[in-house]
Amino acid sequence: MRKIIVGFSGGVSSAWCAGWALRNYPRNEVVFLFHDTKEEDPDTYRFIEEMAAALGHPVTEVSDGRSVTEIFHDENAIANNRMAFCSRILKAEQRDKYFSHLRANGTSEIVNVLGFSAMETQRVQRAAGRAIQQGYTCRFPMIEDKTTKQQAADWCQGLGVRPPRMYLWSEHANCVGCVRGGKAYWLAVRENAPEIFEQRAALEEEFGHTILKDTTLRKLAVVGLKRRVKQREAIEIGPCDCGD
């Protein structure tokens, strides 16, 4: 028995991959797998629900149940872009748990479909290596089909589903305040979600170490960037009609 597991994260790339999986595999083999960090932008949840409805396929949620902030307090540390243990606990471990569940219930072949782009070579290499170690297969259809993130966003809108509003200011629709983000991202968080920026800055002070490698969020807010950072995978989604 085979299962095709699409990492259905709430971004346009994973949504496009979900459609790709339904076009390339029997529908009854495909699973849209979502892990809730409890700190996604509210519009990301809207996108997930509408996209699943547009594709006529259910979402399977396997989540830890805690939020990112709760993980920080339970681990007595704040994660950073060198040690994103929140992602490991809330996403990777939940995926592995679900794969174990599938195998225990007779699944002999697992194909993990991931929405990584050709620009994400390190993520692709890590994912492919992990798959070999753990005995499943990875597919990267955006790379295989040479599909860009903009094309994925346009495809979503062609289905009548507006991409998450986070793309108006962020390259990715990760949880708001993602510790993997760089300085430009955190300045964008400060502008677009100031309450999250302040909460993360307070957590840096509480735990005594920083999210970024060489500065605190509060210092970054004062100093800013030395030079303009060009986004590699920014997309255009048109004017926002979400009321913001």
N, C-alpha and C positions, 0 to 999 in steps of 0.2 A: 504494500500500500504506500502511495506517494503523497506528500503534501508540499504545496508550493507556498511558502511563507513570505508575504510581502511586508517589509517593515513600513507600516502605515503610520508615519510620524506626525502628519499634519502639514507637511510642506507640499509644494507643487511637484517636486521631483518624485516623491514617494507616491503621490496620487497618479501621476503619469505611469509609473511602474505598475500600479495596481491595474490600470486599464490594459497595459501591455500583458500582464500575467493572464488576464481573462481572455485576451485574444490568442494567447499561445499555449494555454493549458486548459484541460477540462475544468469547467467552473466548480465542480464538486471537490476538486483538489486544492483550490485556491483559498488561502486564509489571509485576511487583512488583519495584521497583528499590531495592536496599539498598546503602548505603555504610558500611563498617565503620571506625569511628574507633579500634578496638582498645582502647578504654577505656570501653565500655558496661558497665553493671551486668550481671553474669552472668545475672540473671533476665530481662533484656531479650532476650538471645539465646534463652532458653527460650520467651518469648512469641512471638517471630518465627517460630520453628520450629513451635510448636503452632498458631498462627493460620494459617500457610500450609497446614498439614495439614488444619485444620478447613474451610478454603475450597477445598481440593483443587487448589491452584495453586502452582507452584514460585516460589521467590525467585531473582531474578537479582542477583548481587553484582558490583558494579564498584567496586573500592577501590584506593586509592593503595598500600596495603601497610604504611604507617608508622602509628605511634600518634600521638596528640595530643602527647605529651611529646617524641617523636622529631622532630616538626615544629618544636616550640619550639627544640630544640637545633640543628636544621639551619638554621633562620632566625635563630638567635642572638638570640631575643627571645621574650617571653611575650605571647600574644595578650590582648586585653581586650575589654570590651563595647562599645568604640568601633571596634575594629579586630580583628575575629575572623577573622584570616587562616587559622586552623586549619580553620574551617568552609568557607572558600573553597577551600582546597587539598583537603581530604578529602571534601567533598561537592559543592560547586558545579562544580568543575573535573572531577570524575568524572562528574557528570551530563552536562556539555557534551561530554565525551569520548564517552560512550555515544550521545548524540544524533547526533554526527558519524559514529559507526560505523553507526548505523541509516540515515542518509542515504546513506552510501557504499554501502550494500547494498540500496538501492532503496526505502526508506521515504520517501514523499512528504508524509505528514501525521503530525505528532506532537501528541498531546494530553497535557499534563502535569497530572495530578490531584494536588492538594495538600490536606492536611488542616488548613488554616488556619481559624480561627474568625472570627466577626464582630468579636471584640475585637482582632484582629490587623490593623488597617487598614493600617498602614505596611508590614507584610510582604506583604500582598495587593497593594498598589500597586507595590511594588518587583518582585514576581514577575510581575505583569501587564505592567509596562513592559519587563522583561527579555525576556519572551516575544515581545512585539511587535518588539523590536530583533533578536531571533535567529530569528524566523520560525516560531514554533510557537504553540499555543493553550494557555491555562491554564484549568482548571476548579476551582472551589472548592465541592465538593458540600455540605460542612457548612453553608456560608453559603446556598447555593441552597435546600437543604432545611430550613433553620432547625434544624439538629441541634446539640445541645449536647455538650460533652465528656462530661458525665455520661451522656447517652443513648448515646454511643459506647461508654463503659465498660460500661454495662448490656448493650448488644448483644453485646460480646465475651464477657461472662460467660454470656449466653444461649446462646452457641455452646459453652460449656464450657471457655472459655479465660480463665484468670485474668489480669487486667492486671498489668504489671510492678510489682514491689514498690516501685520508686522512687516511685510515686504515694502511698505511705504518708507521704512527707515532702517531695515535690517536685511542683510543678504539671506538670512535663514529664519525659518519659523520655529526656532527652538523655544524652550521655556524663556520667559522674560527674565533677564539677568543671568544668562547662561555664562558659566565660569570659563567656557572655552573661548569666549570673545576677546578680542584685542582692545587696544586703547580707543580706537575710533568707534568700535561698537559700544564701549562703556560711556563714551560721551554722548552717543545717540540714545542710550538708555536714560542718561541724565536729562536729556531734552524731552524724550517722549514718555518716559515712565519714571519721573523723579522720585516717587515714593519707593520704587524698587531700588533705585540707585542709593538712596539714603539708607534703606534697610541693609543692603549689602555692605555699605561703608561702615555702618554700626557693627555689623558682624565681624568685619576685619579687626576693629578695635577690641571687640569682645574676645576674640580668639587669639589675637596677637600676631597674626600673619596676614598676607595679602593675596588677593586673587591674581593680580598681575605680577610679573617677575620683579620689576625694579621700582615700583611706586605704589602708593596707596590710592584708592579711589578719590579721597578728598584732595590729595596733592594733584592728581590728574585734573580734577575739576578746576583747579587754580591755574596750573601750567598749560594745560591743553596739549595739542600735538605740535611737534617741531616742524613737521611737514604734512601736507595733505596726503591722506591714504586713499588710494584708488580701490574701490570695491571690485573684486574679480568676477563675482557672480550676481551682481545686482540685476533686478528685473524691473520692467515697467508694467504696472497693472492698472494704469489709468487713474483718474481722480477718485478719491475716496467718497463713497456714498453711505458711510457707516455712521455719520453724525458727528465725527471728530473734525 
